Amino acid sequence: MRFGALTPRQAEAIVQAMAAVVSAGGTMTPLPLESASFDAAQRHLLGQATPLPLTPGPLPANLAQALTDPALRRSTVRLLATLAVIDPAIAPAKVAVVEDAARQLQVAEFGLTLLRRIARGQYRRNGFGLMTRFVNHYWSYTGKAGLRDWAAMLWPAMPWLPGLRRYLGQDALLARYRALARLPPDTLGYAVHRYYEVNGFPVPGEPKSIPEGWARHEVYHVLANYNTNLQGELLLAGFIGGNTNEMCLDIVLPAVVQLHAGKRFVPGPIAEGILVPEDFFRAVARGAAMNVDLLAGWRLWDAADQRLSDLRAHYGIPGFTPEEQARLAAEEALLVAA
């Protein structure tokens, strides 16, 4: 979800499109939380130090003419889709504005199908499609799952299945992850191993462990420094959505719907009203600032022995301001407080 340096014309078109979503085309009064999100998204994603005012109304007539770059169009639609679920009611009229914008900008992706079904309350209909995309793009390193990737789904539930451990190469994988503990304490690999140890999670290769590709989620936790509690997971979803191209809305929409709107989307905990616009859109911006997409073939083993602080700087991850760090620490949203 990257926007780069916008011209005034582009910024104005995107901002009016944002206003159109949160006001359902000028037919609804935006919630205070939507107004705060409107401002926070402008500051952190659009680079507007002084946010433009929220003027309820329809999509701008020049939306397609102002936004001609395909990547900018895609990021705009993804931001609009995110704003459409800030209202816990997830109003179909707001989603309809997003769909109209997507048609005008000629953007089509699975996330928009997710959004449409969410607006209809069809949460369970997303299961197979979402699972397939996660196996292809999150578990697999190539973007196209093979037999081994699908077989890895059996491991957490059936590690006793004859031949499965050998077929998946779990012994070698487990040895490799355990060896991370012998790296210097300031390295990424050591921090990842420590993360598993402190949280009591089985490392890849152990019984009931998750597939290695999914372990990139844990690396995101370490790099972004967001905790594993509900607030931390919501911020991490924003961070990953900002960072990754293919899976942006697949990550962001279920997280916001389940951890903010309180509607069960996938197995796991649910919560209501925990989204803090300033922190969430800052997390999206931090992820977007990264120059490496971890879900585009990145592997831990290429960076495990590098210093974590150097790697964050090399990847372009912005640090927290003192005020931000203090606020997140108070919310227990940081993985490491200092």
C-alpha positions, -999 to +999 in steps of 0.1 A: +000+000+000+025+026-013+016+061-025+050+078-030+052+115-037+017+127-048+009+157-068-017+181-053-042+168-079-036+132-070-038+139-033-070+158-036-086+130-057-076+103-033-088+123-003-122+130-018-125+093-026-117+085+010-144+110+021-168+094-003-163+060+013-167+070+050-197+091+041-212+065+018-212+089-011-225+118+011-255+099+025-241+091+060-223+111+087-189+096+093-182+082+127-156+100+149-134+069+145-137+072+107-128+109+108-097+101+129-088+073+104-093+098+075-068+122+091-043+095+102-043+078+068-035+112+051-006+119+075+010+085+075+003+072+040-004+102+018+023+125+033-002+152+042+013+169+072-019+190+075-048+167+065-073+180+039-108+184+054-133+157+053-160+168+028-188+142+025-199+136-011-195+113-041-164+100-057-145+128-076-154+130-112-117+130-122-106+100-102-094+079-131-079+109-149-060+120-118-047+085-110-032+069-141-004+047-126-017+011-120+002+007-087-012+040-074-046+030-084-043-004-066-030+013-034-058+037-035-085+010-038-068-009-010-069+021+013-105+027+004-114-009+012-097-006+046-116+026+054-148+008+045-145-016+075-135+010+101-172+014+108-179-019+128-214-020+111-196-024+077-223-006+058-230-020+023-234+016+010-197+023+019-185-009+003-205+000-028-185+032-031-152+012-029-165-011-057-174+019-078-139+033-074-124+000-083-144-001-115-134+034-124-097+026-117-099-009-133-087-026-102-098-062-096-084-085-069-095-112-045-096-087-016-125-069-032-144-102-033-136-106+004-150-071+010-182-077-009-189-109+010-181-092+043-206-065+036-232-092+030-223-110+063-209-140+043-179-147+064-177-184+060-178-183+022-143-170+022-127-200+038-115-220+008-105-191-014-086-174+015-069-207+025-058-213-011-042-179-014-024-183+019-010-216+009+001-202-025+016-169-012+022-173+025+032-209+030+049-213-004+080-193-014+072-193-051+036-180-052+023-214-065+019-241-039+032-275-047+024-309-032+048-304-003+031-271+006-003-287+007+011-317+026+025-293+052-011-285+062-014-320+077+017-316+099+002-295+128-027-319+133-012-352+122+026-352+128+022-390+135+012-397+099+035-424+086+062-409+063+051-373+066+080-362+088+105-376+063+087-363+033+086-327+047+122-329+058+112-319+093+143-332+111+167-311+090+144-281+094+142-285+131+179-287+134+183-255+114+159-236+136+174-248+168+208-237+155+196-201+155+200-201+193+238-203+188+239-171+167+251-138+184+223-123+205+220-092+183+212-111+151+178-116+135+181-154+137+187-153+175+158-129+180+135-152+160+145-182+180+141-162+212+106-151+201+096-188+197+111-196+231+096-168+251+061-173+236+062-211+239+056-216+202+069-248+186+096-240+160+091-253+125+100-290+124+085-297+159+052-315+163+022-291+159+044-265+144+033-243+115+048-246+080+081-228+076+066-203+051+041-191+076+070-186+100+076-153+081+047-140+101+069-145+132+097-127+115+074-098+108+067-097+145+104-094+153+112-069+125+082-047+133+084-051+171+047-056+175+035-079+203+014-111+200-016-098+220-047-086+201-036-050+198-001-061+186-016-086+160-039-059+146-010-035+142+011-063+127-017-070+102-015-033+092+023-035+089+022-067+067-006-052+046+015-021+040+045-042+031+032-070+009+017-066-025-002-098-034-017-104+001-025-069+013-063-070+017-062-108+025-043-098+056-058-064+065-096-071+060-099-102+082-078-087+109-099-055+111-132-073+108-123-098+135-102-077+159-121-045+156-156-051+143-159-082+165-172-105+137-156-139+135-139-143+101-114-170+107-107-193+137-092-174+165-100-147+191-123-118+184-124-082+198-144-050+194-133-015+191-095-019+197-084-001+165-065+032+173-063+051+139-030+068+147-013+036+156-029+014+129-022+037+099+013+044+112+018+006+112+006+004+076+030+032+067+059+015+085+053-017+065+049+003+032+083+019+038+101-014+037+120-021+005+117-058+008+084-078+005+088-107+029+060-126+011+077-124-023+103-152-019+122-138+011+139-164+032+151-162+068+183-180+060+195-152+038+195-127+067+195-148+099+231-139+108+228-102+103+224-077+131+187-070+137+192-032+140+213-031+108+186-052+090+158-029+100+178+001+087+187-018+055+151-027+049+140+009+055+117+002+085+110+034+104+118+034+141+092+045+167+092+080+179+097+083+217+060+093+221+049+065+199+070+039+218+057+051+251+021+049+240+025+015+225+044+002+255+015+014+277-009-006+255+015-036+257+016-036+219+054-038+217+072-071+215+103-056+231+096-025+252+130-008+248 
